[in-house]
Amino acid sequence: MAARKTSTFWYYIAKAIFWVAGWKLNGVVPPTIKKSMMIAAPHTSNWDFIMARAAFFLMDVDVRLTIKKEWTTIPLLGGLVRSLGGLAVDRSKNNSLVDGMVQLFDERDELVILITPEGTRAYQPRWRKGFYFAALGAGVPILLGFLDYKKKEAGVGPAIYPTGDYEADLEKIKAFYRTKSGRFPEKGVR
């Protein structure tokens, strides 16, 4: 049996959060996919981070969130940020976050980077494109992480392999998310 990636502490915290909230998991990261860009939608509430982070701890997925390197070096806070998945990106060396993420994928054998493509908790008809071009540049699939507040489910949907046709691939992605209900559904994907 493989060693657990999630610390026992965070695993039991996540288990308690799901138990108290009455949530369940539905779908996980396929074990054959070692590198991926994970997007999370709909992003409509500050609770999304807590529920998504808990879900990934329960799935034992070492999902990482890109963050300015300065946040990972602050005494006490830096350790917490890293334990929750903070992955330092040094923007002084490369001003392109997309190129920085491609480099992170190139440097590792296993990596899942989590991005909220809406970039805000408000309704956003136009998503940021960086997640797509980082996945395309790194040659990794895009996994569709979701929270469905109506069903109280969290999980991972299908893998989308970027073809280079952003608009066509984005429509497939958004079609999946239209079936998921955010905490505030009016702010979700249309």
C-alpha positions in Angstrom: 0.0 0.0 0.0 1.4 3.4 -0.9 2.2 6.0 1.8 -0.4 8.6 2.4 0.4 12.0 0.9 -2.0 13.8 3.3 -0.9 14.3 6.9 -3.1 12.4 9.4 -3.9 15.7 11.1 -5.4 17.3 7.9 -7.1 14.0 6.9 -9.1 13.9 10.1 -9.9 17.6 10.0 -11.2 17.1 6.5 -13.2 14.0 7.6 -14.8 16.1 10.4 -15.7 18.9 8.1 -17.4 16.6 5.6 -19.2 14.7 8.4 -20.5 17.9 10.1 -21.5 19.5 6.7 -23.1 16.2 5.4 -21.0 16.1 2.3 -19.6 13.2 0.3 -17.1 12.5 -2.4 -18.1 11.7 -6.0 -15.2 11.0 -8.4 -11.5 11.1 -7.8 -8.3 11.8 -9.7 -7.5 8.8 -11.9 -4.4 7.1 -10.4 -2.7 7.0 -13.9 -2.7 10.8 -14.1 0.4 12.0 -12.2 0.5 15.6 -13.5 -2.5 17.8 -14.2 -4.0 21.3 -14.1 -7.0 21.0 -11.8 -9.6 23.7 -12.2 -12.3 24.2 -9.5 -15.7 25.7 -10.4 -18.1 27.1 -9.7 -16.3 29.4 -7.4 -19.0 31.4 -5.7 -18.1 31.5 -2.0 -15.2 31.8 0.5 -16.4 28.3 1.7 -15.2 26.8 -1.6 -11.6 26.8 -0.5 -12.4 25.0 2.8 -14.6 22.4 1.1 -12.3 21.8 -1.8 -9.2 21.6 0.3 -11.0 19.1 2.6 -12.1 17.0 -0.4 -8.5 16.8 -1.8 -7.2 15.8 1.7 -9.8 13.0 1.8 -8.9 11.9 -1.8 -5.2 12.0 -0.7 -4.4 14.3 -3.6 -1.4 16.6 -3.0 -3.1 19.5 -4.8 -1.0 22.6 -4.9 -1.9 26.3 -5.2 0.5 28.7 -6.8 1.3 31.6 -4.5 3.9 34.3 -4.3 7.0 32.9 -2.7 6.9 35.6 0.0 3.8 34.0 1.5 5.6 30.7 2.0 8.5 32.2 3.9 6.6 34.2 6.6 7.4 32.8 10.0 4.5 30.5 11.3 2.2 31.5 8.5 4.5 30.2 5.8 4.4 26.7 7.3 0.6 26.8 7.3 0.4 28.0 3.8 2.7 25.2 2.6 0.8 22.6 4.6 -2.4 23.7 2.8 -0.8 23.2 -0.6 0.9 26.6 -1.2 3.5 26.2 -4.0 5.9 29.1 -4.2 6.3 30.9 -7.5 9.2 33.3 -7.8 7.8 36.1 -10.0 11.1 38.0 -10.0 12.6 35.3 -12.2 9.7 35.0 -14.6 6.9 37.5 -14.9 4.6 35.0 -16.8 2.6 32.8 -14.4 1.8 30.5 -17.3 5.5 30.0 -18.0 6.2 29.6 -14.3 3.6 26.8 -14.0 4.9 25.0 -17.1 8.4 25.1 -15.5 6.9 23.7 -12.2 5.5 20.8 -14.2 8.8 20.2 -16.0 10.6 20.1 -12.7 8.4 17.4 -11.1 7.3 13.8 -11.7 4.0 14.4 -10.0 2.1 17.7 -9.7 -1.5 18.8 -9.5 -2.0 22.6 -9.6 -5.4 23.9 -8.6 -6.8 27.1 -10.2 -10.1 28.8 -10.1 -10.5 30.0 -13.7 -13.2 32.5 -12.8 -10.7 34.4 -10.8 -13.5 35.8 -8.5 -16.5 34.7 -6.5 -18.8 36.9 -8.6 -20.4 35.7 -11.8 -17.7 35.9 -14.5 -18.7 35.1 -18.1 -15.1 35.2 -19.3 -12.6 32.9 -17.6 -8.9 33.6 -17.3 -7.1 31.6 -19.9 -3.8 30.9 -18.1 -4.9 27.4 -16.8 -5.5 26.3 -20.3 -2.3 27.5 -21.8 -0.2 26.2 -18.8 -1.8 22.7 -19.4 -1.2 22.9 -23.1 2.4 24.1 -22.7 3.2 21.4 -20.1 1.3 18.7 -22.1 -0.9 17.8 -19.1 -4.6 17.2 -18.9 -7.1 19.6 -17.3 -9.1 17.9 -14.5 -12.5 19.2 -13.6 -12.7 19.6 -9.8 -16.1 20.5 -8.5 -18.2 21.4 -5.5 -22.0 20.8 -5.9 -23.7 22.5 -3.0 -27.1 21.3 -4.1 -26.1 17.6 -3.9 -23.4 18.3 -1.2 -20.8 16.5 -3.3 -17.2 17.3 -4.1 -15.1 15.4 -6.6 -13.3 15.3 -9.9 -15.0 15.0 -13.2 -13.5 14.0 -16.6 -10.0 14.8 -17.8 -9.9 17.2 -20.7 -6.8 17.1 -22.9 -6.2 20.5 -24.5 -6.3 20.4 -28.3 -5.1 23.9 -28.9 -8.7 25.0 -29.8 -9.4 27.0 -26.7 -13.0 27.9 -27.5 -14.1 24.3 -28.3 -12.3 22.9 -25.2 -13.7 25.6 -23.0 -17.2 24.8 -24.1 -16.7 21.1 -23.1 -15.5 22.3 -19.7 -18.3 24.7 -19.1 -20.9 22.2 -20.2 -19.7 19.9 -17.4 -19.8 22.8 -14.8 -23.3 23.9 -15.9 -24.5 20.7 -14.1 -23.0 21.7 -10.8 -24.5 24.2 -8.3 -22.3 26.6 -6.4 -23.2 27.9 -3.0 -24.7 30.9 -4.7 -26.0 29.4 -8.0 -26.7 32.8 -9.6 -22.9 33.4 -9.6 -22.1 30.0 -11.3 -21.3 28.9 -14.9 -23.9 29.7 -17.5 
